[in-house]
Amino acid sequence: MMKSTLVGIIRVDPKQLLEDGIRKELVKHIATALHTGLTFNPKAKVGAMLVFAQAYHKLGVFIQSHFT
């Protein structure tokens, strides 16, 4: 059981603080995965849809392995 408490003149709700921290960390990890997983080489000689499908699949595997 987490009860809200005062820190100085600010009321802190530990449950909300924990949820906000988890949410920020999750967004950071997903943004990093998207940034690294969906970077494309414009000079690639294979079709754009094939490159996108491969990157999308790798991203899905990464997210599934890290967030389940």
PDB file of N, CA, C, O and CB in Angstrom:
ATOM      1  N   MET A   1       0.843  -1.184   0.000  1.00  0.00           N
ATOM      2  CA  MET A   1       0.000   0.000   0.000  1.00  0.00           C
ATOM      3  C   MET A   1       0.886   1.245   0.000  1.00  0.00           C
ATOM      4  O   MET A   1       1.736   1.435   0.870  1.00  0.00           O
ATOM      5  CB  MET A   1      -0.958  -0.001   1.222  1.00  0.00           C
ATOM      6  N   MET A   2       0.660   2.054  -0.976  1.00  0.00           N
ATOM      7  CA  MET A   2       1.417   3.297  -1.070  1.00  0.00           C
ATOM      8  C   MET A   2       0.494   4.450  -0.732  1.00  0.00           C
ATOM      9  O   MET A   2      -0.583   4.602  -1.309  1.00  0.00           O
ATOM     10  CB  MET A   2       2.037   3.479  -2.484  1.00  0.00           C
ATOM     11  N   LYS A   3       0.936   5.255   0.212  1.00  0.00           N
ATOM     12  CA  LYS A   3       0.137   6.417   0.606  1.00  0.00           C
ATOM     13  C   LYS A   3       0.851   7.670   0.129  1.00  0.00           C
ATOM     14  O   LYS A   3       2.079   7.729   0.079  1.00  0.00           O
ATOM     15  CB  LYS A   3      -0.092   6.457   2.154  1.00  0.00           C
ATOM     16  N   SER A   4       0.050   8.673  -0.221  1.00  0.00           N
ATOM     17  CA  SER A   4       0.668   9.934  -0.624  1.00  0.00           C
ATOM     18  C   SER A   4       1.269  10.587   0.616  1.00  0.00           C
ATOM     19  O   SER A   4       0.778  10.423   1.733  1.00  0.00           O
ATOM     20  CB  SER A   4      -0.369  10.884  -1.317  1.00  0.00           C
ATOM     21  N   THR A   5       2.330  11.322   0.385  1.00  0.00           N
ATOM     22  CA  THR A   5       3.051  11.949   1.485  1.00  0.00           C
ATOM     23  C   THR A   5       3.498  13.337   1.063  1.00  0.00           C
ATOM     24  O   THR A   5       3.518  13.653  -0.127  1.00  0.00           O
ATOM     25  CB  THR A   5       4.261  11.091   1.918  1.00  0.00           C
ATOM     26  N   LEU A   6       3.847  14.143   2.008  1.00  0.00           N
ATOM     27  CA  LEU A   6       4.333  15.483   1.730  1.00  0.00           C
ATOM     28  C   LEU A   6       5.852  15.483   1.693  1.00  0.00           C
ATOM     29  O   LEU A   6       6.502  14.938   2.585  1.00  0.00           O
ATOM     30  CB  LEU A   6       3.817  16.481   2.778  1.00  0.00           C
ATOM     31  N   VAL A   7       6.411  16.091   0.667  1.00  0.00           N
ATOM     32  CA  VAL A   7       7.840  16.331   0.577  1.00  0.00           C
ATOM     33  C   VAL A   7       7.981  17.837   0.513  1.00  0.00           C
ATOM     34  O   VAL A   7       7.829  18.449  -0.544  1.00  0.00           O
ATOM     35  CB  VAL A   7       8.505  15.606  -0.674  1.00  0.00           C
ATOM     36  N   GLY A   8       8.271  18.418   1.653  1.00  0.00           N
ATOM     37  CA  GLY A   8       8.255  19.874   1.747  1.00  0.00           C
ATOM     38  C   GLY A   8       6.819  20.341   1.664  1.00  0.00           C
ATOM     39  O   GLY A   8       6.001  19.975   2.508  1.00  0.00           O
ATOM     40  N   ILE A   9       6.499  21.135   0.673  1.00  0.00           N
ATOM     41  CA  ILE A   9       5.118  21.601   0.493  1.00  0.00           C
ATOM     42  C   ILE A   9       4.434  20.896  -0.670  1.00  0.00           C
ATOM     43  O   ILE A   9       3.310  21.242  -1.034  1.00  0.00           O
ATOM     44  CB  ILE A   9       5.094  23.112   0.267  1.00  0.00           C
ATOM     45  N   ILE A  10       5.112  19.904  -1.256  1.00  0.00           N
ATOM     46  CA  ILE A  10       4.578  19.192  -2.409  1.00  0.00           C
ATOM     47  C   ILE A  10       4.054  17.832  -1.966  1.00  0.00           C
ATOM     48  O   ILE A  10       4.752  17.086  -1.280  1.00  0.00           O
ATOM     49  CB  ILE A  10       5.656  19.032  -3.509  1.00  0.00           C
ATOM     50  N   ARG A  11       2.826  17.512  -2.357  1.00  0.00           N
ATOM     51  CA  ARG A  11       2.258  16.201  -2.059  1.00  0.00           C
ATOM     52  C   ARG A  11       2.697  15.233  -3.160  1.00  0.00           C
ATOM     53  O   ARG A  11       2.502  15.495  -4.347  1.00  0.00           O
ATOM     54  CB  ARG A  11       0.690  16.267  -1.949  1.00  0.00           C
ATOM     55  N   VAL A  12       3.284  14.127  -2.750  1.00  0.00           N
ATOM     56  CA  VAL A  12       3.807  13.128  -3.684  1.00  0.00           C
ATOM     57  C   VAL A  12       2.962  11.865  -3.563  1.00  0.00           C
ATOM     58  O   VAL A  12       2.756  11.340  -2.470  1.00  0.00           O
ATOM     59  CB  VAL A  12       5.317  12.820  -3.403  1.00  0.00           C
ATOM     60  N   ASP A  13       2.481  11.393  -4.701  1.00  0.00           N
ATOM     61  CA  ASP A  13       1.746  10.132  -4.768  1.00  0.00           C
ATOM     62  C   ASP A  13       2.713   9.092  -5.328  1.00  0.00           C
ATOM     63  O   ASP A  13       2.996   9.112  -6.526  1.00  0.00           O
ATOM     64  CB  ASP A  13       0.435  10.255  -5.658  1.00  0.00           C
ATOM     65  N   PRO A  14       3.227   8.184  -4.496  1.00  0.00           N
ATOM     66  CA  PRO A  14       4.232   7.222  -4.963  1.00  0.00           C
ATOM     67  C   PRO A  14       3.756   6.358  -6.126  1.00  0.00           C
ATOM     68  O   PRO A  14       4.545   6.028  -7.011  1.00  0.00           O
ATOM     69  CB  PRO A  14       4.643   6.332  -3.827  1.00  0.00           C
ATOM     70  N   LYS A  15       2.486   5.991  -6.135  1.00  0.00           N
ATOM     71  CA  LYS A  15       1.960   5.161  -7.227  1.00  0.00           C
ATOM     72  C   LYS A  15       2.045   5.915  -8.551  1.00  0.00           C
ATOM     73  O   LYS A  15       2.479   5.358  -9.560  1.00  0.00           O
ATOM     74  CB  LYS A  15       0.496   4.741  -6.941  1.00  0.00           C
ATOM     75  N   GLN A  16       1.632   7.178  -8.545  1.00  0.00           N
ATOM     76  CA  GLN A  16       1.688   7.985  -9.772  1.00  0.00           C
ATOM     77  C   GLN A  16       3.135   8.240 -10.181  1.00  0.00           C
ATOM     78  O   GLN A  16       3.451   8.234 -11.371  1.00  0.00           O
ATOM     79  CB  GLN A  16       0.947   9.326  -9.575  1.00  0.00           C
ATOM     80  N   LEU A  17       4.011   8.462  -9.214  1.00  0.00           N
ATOM     81  CA  LEU A  17       5.424   8.675  -9.493  1.00  0.00           C
ATOM     82  C   LEU A  17       6.035   7.438 -10.153  1.00  0.00           C
ATOM     83  O   LEU A  17       6.806   7.556 -11.106  1.00  0.00           O
ATOM     84  CB  LEU A  17       6.180   9.021  -8.201  1.00  0.00           C
ATOM     85  N   LEU A  18       5.690   6.252  -9.646  1.00  0.00           N
ATOM     86  CA  LEU A  18       6.177   4.997 -10.221  1.00  0.00           C
ATOM     87  C   LEU A  18       5.640   4.809 -11.641  1.00  0.00           C
ATOM     88  O   LEU A  18       6.395   4.449 -12.544  1.00  0.00           O
ATOM     89  CB  LEU A  18       5.770   3.803  -9.334  1.00  0.00           C
ATOM     90  N   GLU A  19       4.347   5.050 -11.845  1.00  0.00           N
ATOM     91  CA  GLU A  19       3.758   4.908 -13.178  1.00  0.00           C
ATOM     92  C   GLU A  19       4.413   5.861 -14.168  1.00  0.00           C
ATOM     93  O   GLU A  19       4.716   5.474 -15.296  1.00  0.00           O
ATOM     94  CB  GLU A  19       2.248   5.159 -13.128  1.00  0.00           C
ATOM     95  N   ASP A  20       4.632   7.103 -13.752  1.00  0.00           N
ATOM     96  CA  ASP A  20       5.264   8.082 -14.641  1.00  0.00           C
ATOM     97  C   ASP A  20       6.692   7.665 -14.999  1.00  0.00           C
ATOM     98  O   ASP A  20       7.119   7.816 -16.144  1.00  0.00           O
ATOM     99  CB  ASP A  20       5.270   9.472 -13.985  1.00  0.00           C
ATOM    100  N   GLY A  21       7.427   7.140 -14.017  1.00  0.00           N
ATOM    101  CA  GLY A  21       8.794   6.688 -14.272  1.00  0.00           C
ATOM    102  C   GLY A  21       8.828   5.513 -15.225  1.00  0.00           C
ATOM    103  O   GLY A  21       9.658   5.468 -16.133  1.00  0.00           O
ATOM    104  N   ILE A  22       7.929   4.561 -15.024  1.00  0.00           N
ATOM    105  CA  ILE A  22       7.862   3.399 -15.913  1.00  0.00           C
ATOM    106  C   ILE A  22       7.480   3.837 -17.320  1.00  0.00           C
ATOM    107  O   ILE A  22       8.054   3.358 -18.297  1.00  0.00           O
ATOM    108  CB  ILE A  22       6.851   2.359 -15.382  1.00  0.00           C
ATOM    109  N   ARG A  23       6.520   4.740 -17.428  1.00  0.00           N
ATOM    110  CA  ARG A  23       6.079   5.224 -18.740  1.00  0.00           C
ATOM    111  C   ARG A  23       7.222   5.923 -19.473  1.00  0.00           C
ATOM    112  O   ARG A  23       7.428   5.688 -20.664  1.00  0.00           O
ATOM    113  CB  ARG A  23       4.883   6.185 -18.586  1.00  0.00           C
ATOM    114  N   LYS A  24       7.970   6.782 -18.768  1.00  0.00           N
ATOM    115  CA  LYS A  24       9.089   7.489 -19.394  1.00  0.00           C
ATOM    116  C   LYS A  24      10.154   6.507 -19.878  1.00  0.00           C
ATOM    117  O   LYS A  24      10.690   6.654 -20.977  1.00  0.00           O
ATOM    118  CB  LYS A  24       9.707   8.495 -18.408  1.00  0.00           C
ATOM    119  N   GLU A  25      10.453   5.512 -19.058  1.00  0.00           N
ATOM    120  CA  GLU A  25      11.472   4.528 -19.426  1.00  0.00           C
ATOM    121  C   GLU A  25      11.020   3.697 -20.623  1.00  0.00           C
ATOM    122  O   GLU A  25      11.816   3.408 -21.518  1.00  0.00           O
ATOM    123  CB  GLU A  25      11.786   3.609 -18.236  1.00  0.00           C
ATOM    124  N   LEU A  26       9.753   3.316 -20.641  1.00  0.00           N
ATOM    125  CA  LEU A  26       9.211   2.544 -21.756  1.00  0.00           C
ATOM    126  C   LEU A  26       9.262   3.348 -23.053  1.00  0.00           C
ATOM    127  O   LEU A  26       9.647   2.821 -24.096  1.00  0.00           O
ATOM    128  CB  LEU A  26       7.770   2.113 -21.458  1.00  0.00           C
ATOM    129  N   VAL A  27       8.880   4.606 -22.992  1.00  0.00           N
ATOM    130  CA  VAL A  27       8.924   5.471 -24.180  1.00  0.00           C
ATOM    131  C   VAL A  27      10.358   5.608 -24.673  1.00  0.00           C
ATOM    132  O   VAL A  27      10.608   5.587 -25.879  1.00  0.00           O
ATOM    133  CB  VAL A  27       8.328   6.869 -23.869  1.00  0.00           C
ATOM    134  N   LYS A  28      11.299   5.747 -23.749  1.00  0.00           N
ATOM    135  CA  LYS A  28      12.706   5.874 -24.136  1.00  0.00           C
ATOM    136  C   LYS A  28      13.192   4.620 -24.862  1.00  0.00           C
ATOM    137  O   LYS A  28      13.866   4.716 -25.888  1.00  0.00           O
ATOM    138  CB  LYS A  28      13.579   6.139 -22.899  1.00  0.00           C
ATOM    139  N   HIS A  29      12.851   3.446 -24.332  1.00  0.00           N
ATOM    140  CA  HIS A  29      13.279   2.199 -24.959  1.00  0.00           C
ATOM    141  C   HIS A  29      12.626   1.996 -26.331  1.00  0.00           C
ATOM    142  O   HIS A  29      13.287   1.569 -27.277  1.00  0.00           O
ATOM    143  CB  HIS A  29      12.954   1.019 -24.049  1.00  0.00           C
ATOM    144  N   ILE A  30      11.352   2.298 -26.434  1.00  0.00           N
ATOM    145  CA  ILE A  30      10.660   2.124 -27.720  1.00  0.00           C
ATOM    146  C   ILE A  30      11.189   3.119 -28.749  1.00  0.00           C
ATOM    147  O   ILE A  30      11.376   2.761 -29.912  1.00  0.00           O
ATOM    148  CB  ILE A  30       9.132   2.299 -27.546  1.00  0.00           C
ATOM    149  N   ALA A  31      11.431   4.358 -28.340  1.00  0.00           N
ATOM    150  CA  ALA A  31      11.972   5.354 -29.271  1.00  0.00           C
ATOM    151  C   ALA A  31      13.353   4.944 -29.769  1.00  0.00           C
ATOM    152  O   ALA A  31      13.663   5.112 -30.949  1.00  0.00           O
ATOM    153  CB  ALA A  31      12.043   6.735 -28.600  1.00  0.00           C
ATOM    154  N   THR A  32      14.181   4.411 -28.881  1.00  0.00           N
ATOM    155  CA  THR A  32      15.505   3.942 -29.288  1.00  0.00           C
ATOM    156  C   THR A  32      15.390   2.773 -30.260  1.00  0.00           C
ATOM    157  O   THR A  32      16.114   2.709 -31.254  1.00  0.00           O
ATOM    158  CB  THR A  32      16.331   3.530 -28.060  1.00  0.00           C
ATOM    159  N   ALA A  33      14.475   1.846 -29.968  1.00  0.00           N
ATOM    160  CA  ALA A  33      14.276   0.700 -30.862  1.00  0.00           C
ATOM    161  C   ALA A  33      13.794   1.162 -32.232  1.00  0.00           C
ATOM    162  O   ALA A  33      14.261   0.653 -33.251  1.00  0.00           O
ATOM    163  CB  ALA A  33      13.267  -0.294 -30.254  1.00  0.00           C
ATOM    164  N   LEU A  34      12.879   2.106 -32.274  1.00  0.00           N
ATOM    165  CA  LEU A  34      12.394   2.626 -33.556  1.00  0.00           C
ATOM    166  C   LEU A  34      13.500   3.341 -34.313  1.00  0.00           C
ATOM    167  O   LEU A  34      13.630   3.186 -35.527  1.00  0.00           O
ATOM    168  CB  LEU A  34      11.215   3.574 -33.337  1.00  0.00           C
ATOM    169  N   HIS A  35      14.297   4.124 -33.595  1.00  0.00           N
ATOM    170  CA  HIS A  35      15.359   4.891 -34.241  1.00  0.00           C
ATOM    171  C   HIS A  35      16.419   3.970 -34.838  1.00  0.00           C
ATOM    172  O   HIS A  35      16.872   4.189 -35.962  1.00  0.00           O
ATOM    173  CB  HIS A  35      16.002   5.853 -33.241  1.00  0.00           C
ATOM    174  N   THR A  36      16.815   2.945 -34.092  1.00  0.00           N
ATOM    175  CA  THR A  36      17.848   2.049 -34.599  1.00  0.00           C
ATOM    176  C   THR A  36      17.292   1.015 -35.572  1.00  0.00           C
ATOM    177  O   THR A  36      17.993   0.591 -36.490  1.00  0.00           O
ATOM    178  CB  THR A  36      18.533   1.349 -33.450  1.00  0.00           C
ATOM    179  N   GLY A  37      16.048   0.610 -35.381  1.00  0.00           N
ATOM    180  CA  GLY A  37      15.477  -0.438 -36.213  1.00  0.00           C
ATOM    181  C   GLY A  37      14.921   0.035 -37.535  1.00  0.00           C
ATOM    182  O   GLY A  37      14.828  -0.744 -38.484  1.00  0.00           O
ATOM    183  N   LEU A  38      14.553   1.289 -37.611  1.00  0.00           N
ATOM    184  CA  LEU A  38      13.954   1.792 -38.852  1.00  0.00           C
ATOM    185  C   LEU A  38      14.837   2.850 -39.514  1.00  0.00           C
ATOM    186  O   LEU A  38      14.352   3.885 -39.971  1.00  0.00           O
ATOM    187  CB  LEU A  38      12.564   2.375 -38.571  1.00  0.00           C
ATOM    188  N   THR A  39      16.132   2.574 -39.555  1.00  0.00           N
ATOM    189  CA  THR A  39      17.074   3.427 -40.268  1.00  0.00           C
ATOM    190  C   THR A  39      17.372   2.753 -41.596  1.00  0.00           C
ATOM    191  O   THR A  39      17.759   1.585 -41.632  1.00  0.00           O
ATOM    192  CB  THR A  39      18.388   3.670 -39.435  1.00  0.00           C
ATOM    193  N   PHE A  40      17.196   3.477 -42.675  1.00  0.00           N
ATOM    194  CA  PHE A  40      17.305   2.885 -44.001  1.00  0.00           C
ATOM    195  C   PHE A  40      18.486   3.456 -44.760  1.00  0.00           C
ATOM    196  O   PHE A  40      18.897   4.596 -44.543  1.00  0.00           O
ATOM    197  CB  PHE A  40      16.026   3.104 -44.787  1.00  0.00           C
ATOM    198  N   ASN A  41      19.019   2.642 -45.652  1.00  0.00           N
ATOM    199  CA  ASN A  41      20.100   3.052 -46.536  1.00  0.00           C
ATOM    200  C   ASN A  41      19.486   3.445 -47.872  1.00  0.00           C
ATOM    201  O   ASN A  41      18.952   2.580 -48.566  1.00  0.00           O
ATOM    202  CB  ASN A  41      21.163   1.915 -46.710  1.00  0.00           C
ATOM    203  N   PRO A  42      19.540   4.706 -48.255  1.00  0.00           N
ATOM    204  CA  PRO A  42      18.920   5.127 -49.521  1.00  0.00           C
ATOM    205  C   PRO A  42      19.611   4.544 -50.758  1.00  0.00           C
ATOM    206  O   PRO A  42      19.042   4.559 -51.850  1.00  0.00           O
ATOM    207  CB  PRO A  42      18.927   6.638 -49.612  1.00  0.00           C
ATOM    208  N   LYS A  43      20.824   4.035 -50.593  1.00  0.00           N
ATOM    209  CA  LYS A  43      21.551   3.479 -51.734  1.00  0.00           C
ATOM    210  C   LYS A  43      21.400   1.963 -51.841  1.00  0.00           C
ATOM    211  O   LYS A  43      22.085   1.326 -52.642  1.00  0.00           O
ATOM    212  CB  LYS A  43      23.019   3.837 -51.634  1.00  0.00           C
ATOM    213  N   ALA A  44      20.527   1.395 -51.054  1.00  0.00           N
ATOM    214  CA  ALA A  44      20.324  -0.061 -51.092  1.00  0.00           C
ATOM    215  C   ALA A  44      19.794  -0.465 -52.459  1.00  0.00           C
ATOM    216  O   ALA A  44      19.007   0.258 -53.069  1.00  0.00           O
ATOM    217  CB  ALA A  44      19.345  -0.519 -49.972  1.00  0.00           C
ATOM    218  N   LYS A  45      20.232  -1.626 -52.935  1.00  0.00           N
ATOM    219  CA  LYS A  45      19.852  -2.066 -54.273  1.00  0.00           C
ATOM    220  C   LYS A  45      18.607  -2.942 -54.279  1.00  0.00           C
ATOM    221  O   LYS A  45      18.095  -3.266 -55.350  1.00  0.00           O
ATOM    222  CB  LYS A  45      20.992  -2.811 -54.905  1.00  0.00           C
ATOM    223  N   VAL A  46      18.110  -3.330 -53.118  1.00  0.00           N
ATOM    224  CA  VAL A  46      16.881  -4.126 -53.062  1.00  0.00           C
ATOM    225  C   VAL A  46      15.687  -3.187 -52.995  1.00  0.00           C
ATOM    226  O   VAL A  46      15.839  -1.996 -52.721  1.00  0.00           O
ATOM    227  CB  VAL A  46      16.890  -5.096 -51.841  1.00  0.00           C
ATOM    228  N   GLY A  47      14.495  -3.727 -53.245  1.00  0.00           N
ATOM    229  CA  GLY A  47      13.294  -2.915 -53.262  1.00  0.00           C
ATOM    230  C   GLY A  47      12.984  -2.290 -51.905  1.00  0.00           C
ATOM    231  O   GLY A  47      13.289  -2.857 -50.855  1.00  0.00           O
ATOM    232  N   ALA A  48      12.386  -1.135 -51.951  1.00  0.00           N
ATOM    233  CA  ALA A  48      12.075  -0.400 -50.721  1.00  0.00           C
ATOM    234  C   ALA A  48      11.114  -1.176 -49.818  1.00  0.00           C
ATOM    235  O   ALA A  48      11.261  -1.160 -48.596  1.00  0.00           O
ATOM    236  CB  ALA A  48      11.475   0.962 -51.062  1.00  0.00           C
ATOM    237  N   MET A  49      10.130  -1.854 -50.417  1.00  0.00           N
ATOM    238  CA  MET A  49       9.170  -2.601 -49.611  1.00  0.00           C
ATOM    239  C   MET A  49       9.838  -3.785 -48.912  1.00  0.00           C
ATOM    240  O   MET A  49       9.489  -4.110 -47.778  1.00  0.00           O
ATOM    241  CB  MET A  49       8.012  -3.090 -50.483  1.00  0.00           C
ATOM    242  N   LEU A  50      10.790  -4.428 -49.578  1.00  0.00           N
ATOM    243  CA  LEU A  50      11.503  -5.543 -48.966  1.00  0.00           C
ATOM    244  C   LEU A  50      12.352  -5.060 -47.795  1.00  0.00           C
ATOM    245  O   LEU A  50      12.382  -5.696 -46.742  1.00  0.00           O
ATOM    246  CB  LEU A  50      12.382  -6.254 -50.004  1.00  0.00           C
ATOM    247  N   VAL A  51      13.031  -3.954 -47.975  1.00  0.00           N
ATOM    248  CA  VAL A  51      13.850  -3.383 -46.905  1.00  0.00           C
ATOM    249  C   VAL A  51      12.962  -3.002 -45.720  1.00  0.00           C
ATOM    250  O   VAL A  51      13.300  -3.278 -44.569  1.00  0.00           O
ATOM    251  CB  VAL A  51      14.638  -2.145 -47.416  1.00  0.00           C
ATOM    252  N   PHE A  52      11.831  -2.368 -46.010  1.00  0.00           N
ATOM    253  CA  PHE A  52      10.919  -1.979 -44.932  1.00  0.00           C
ATOM    254  C   PHE A  52      10.374  -3.208 -44.215  1.00  0.00           C
ATOM    255  O   PHE A  52      10.308  -3.221 -42.986  1.00  0.00           O
ATOM    256  CB  PHE A  52       9.762  -1.132 -45.484  1.00  0.00           C
ATOM    257  N   ALA A  53       9.981  -4.241 -44.959  1.00  0.00           N
ATOM    258  CA  ALA A  53       9.432  -5.453 -44.357  1.00  0.00           C
ATOM    259  C   ALA A  53      10.467  -6.132 -43.465  1.00  0.00           C
ATOM    260  O   ALA A  53      10.125  -6.616 -42.386  1.00  0.00           O
ATOM    261  CB  ALA A  53       8.952  -6.423 -45.446  1.00  0.00           C
ATOM    262  N   GLN A  54      11.714  -6.175 -43.895  1.00  0.00           N
ATOM    263  CA  GLN A  54      12.766  -6.775 -43.076  1.00  0.00           C
ATOM    264  C   GLN A  54      13.005  -5.962 -41.807  1.00  0.00           C
ATOM    265  O   GLN A  54      13.136  -6.527 -40.721  1.00  0.00           O
ATOM    266  CB  GLN A  54      14.065  -6.892 -43.879  1.00  0.00           C
ATOM    267  N   ALA A  55      13.061  -4.641 -41.941  1.00  0.00           N
ATOM    268  CA  ALA A  55      13.280  -3.784 -40.775  1.00  0.00           C
ATOM    269  C   ALA A  55      12.103  -3.887 -39.810  1.00  0.00           C
ATOM    270  O   ALA A  55      12.292  -3.931 -38.594  1.00  0.00           O
ATOM    271  CB  ALA A  55      13.489  -2.320 -41.209  1.00  0.00           C
ATOM    272  N   TYR A  56      10.904  -3.925 -40.348  1.00  0.00           N
ATOM    273  CA  TYR A  56       9.698  -4.034 -39.528  1.00  0.00           C
ATOM    274  C   TYR A  56       9.685  -5.359 -38.768  1.00  0.00           C
ATOM    275  O   TYR A  56       9.312  -5.401 -37.596  1.00  0.00           O
ATOM    276  CB  TYR A  56       8.435  -3.906 -40.402  1.00  0.00           C
ATOM    277  N   HIS A  57      10.086  -6.432 -39.429  1.00  0.00           N
ATOM    278  CA  HIS A  57      10.142  -7.743 -38.787  1.00  0.00           C
ATOM    279  C   HIS A  57      11.184  -7.756 -37.669  1.00  0.00           C
ATOM    280  O   HIS A  57      10.907  -8.246 -36.574  1.00  0.00           O
ATOM    281  CB  HIS A  57      10.461  -8.834 -39.824  1.00  0.00           C
ATOM    282  N   LYS A  58      12.384  -7.219 -37.934  1.00  0.00           N
ATOM    283  CA  LYS A  58      13.429  -7.171 -36.916  1.00  0.00           C
ATOM    284  C   LYS A  58      12.984  -6.328 -35.720  1.00  0.00           C
ATOM    285  O   LYS A  58      13.262  -6.674 -34.572  1.00  0.00           O
ATOM    286  CB  LYS A  58      14.730  -6.607 -37.510  1.00  0.00           C
ATOM    287  N   LEU A  59      12.296  -5.226 -35.995  1.00  0.00           N
ATOM    288  CA  LEU A  59      11.785  -4.378 -34.919  1.00  0.00           C
ATOM    289  C   LEU A  59      10.764  -5.133 -34.081  1.00  0.00           C
ATOM    290  O   LEU A  59      10.772  -5.036 -32.854  1.00  0.00           O
ATOM    291  CB  LEU A  59      11.160  -3.097 -35.490  1.00  0.00           C
ATOM    292  N   GLY A  60       9.885  -5.884 -34.735  1.00  0.00           N
ATOM    293  CA  GLY A  60       8.890  -6.671 -34.018  1.00  0.00           C
ATOM    294  C   GLY A  60       9.530  -7.719 -33.126  1.00  0.00           C
ATOM    295  O   GLY A  60       9.098  -7.921 -31.991  1.00  0.00           O
ATOM    296  N   VAL A  61      10.561  -8.388 -33.634  1.00  0.00           N
ATOM    297  CA  VAL A  61      11.277  -9.394 -32.841  1.00  0.00           C
ATOM    298  C   VAL A  61      11.946  -8.738 -31.638  1.00  0.00           C
ATOM    299  O   VAL A  61      11.909  -9.278 -30.533  1.00  0.00           O
ATOM    300  CB  VAL A  61      12.329 -10.127 -33.706  1.00  0.00           C
ATOM    301  N   PHE A  62      12.557  -7.577 -31.853  1.00  0.00           N
ATOM    302  CA  PHE A  62      13.218  -6.855 -30.762  1.00  0.00           C
ATOM    303  C   PHE A  62      12.225  -6.472 -29.676  1.00  0.00           C
ATOM    304  O   PHE A  62      12.467  -6.716 -28.494  1.00  0.00           O
ATOM    305  CB  PHE A  62      13.917  -5.604 -31.294  1.00  0.00           C
ATOM    306  N   ILE A  63      11.122  -5.878 -30.069  1.00  0.00           N
ATOM    307  CA  ILE A  63      10.117  -5.439 -29.087  1.00  0.00           C
ATOM    308  C   ILE A  63       9.526  -6.630 -28.366  1.00  0.00           C
ATOM    309  O   ILE A  63       9.334  -6.586 -27.151  1.00  0.00           O
ATOM    310  CB  ILE A  63       9.001  -4.630 -29.768  1.00  0.00           C
ATOM    311  N   GLN A  64       9.236  -7.684 -29.088  1.00  0.00           N
ATOM    312  CA  GLN A  64       8.662  -8.873 -28.451  1.00  0.00           C
ATOM    313  C   GLN A  64       9.634  -9.497 -27.458  1.00  0.00           C
ATOM    314  O   GLN A  64       9.216  -9.966 -26.399  1.00  0.00           O
ATOM    315  CB  GLN A  64       8.267  -9.903 -29.508  1.00  0.00           C
ATOM    316  N   SER A  65      10.907  -9.509 -27.780  1.00  0.00           N
ATOM    317  CA  SER A  65      11.878 -10.122 -26.874  1.00  0.00           C
ATOM    318  C   SER A  65      12.163  -9.256 -25.649  1.00  0.00           C
ATOM    319  O   SER A  65      12.521  -9.781 -24.595  1.00  0.00           O
ATOM    320  CB  SER A  65      13.169 -10.395 -27.614  1.00  0.00           C
ATOM    321  N   HIS A  66      12.012  -7.950 -25.771  1.00  0.00           N
ATOM    322  CA  HIS A  66      12.342  -7.055 -24.659  1.00  0.00           C
ATOM    323  C   HIS A  66      11.148  -6.664 -23.798  1.00  0.00           C
ATOM    324  O   HIS A  66      11.331  -6.275 -22.644  1.00  0.00           O
ATOM    325  CB  HIS A  66      12.979  -5.819 -25.191  1.00  0.00           C
ATOM    326  N   PHE A  67       9.946  -6.755 -24.320  1.00  0.00           N
ATOM    327  CA  PHE A  67       8.795  -6.226 -23.589  1.00  0.00           C
ATOM    328  C   PHE A  67       7.729  -7.262 -23.287  1.00  0.00           C
ATOM    329  O   PHE A  67       6.597  -6.898 -22.970  1.00  0.00           O
ATOM    330  CB  PHE A  67       8.183  -5.116 -24.360  1.00  0.00           C
ATOM    331  N   THR A  68       8.060  -8.544 -23.376  1.00  0.00           N
ATOM    332  CA  THR A  68       7.079  -9.565 -22.994  1.00  0.00           C
ATOM    333  C   THR A  68       7.609 -10.392 -21.860  1.00  0.00           C
ATOM    334  O   THR A  68       6.931 -11.307 -21.393  1.00  0.00           O
ATOM    335  CB  THR A  68       6.726 -10.465 -24.179  1.00  0.00           C
TER     336      THR A  68
END
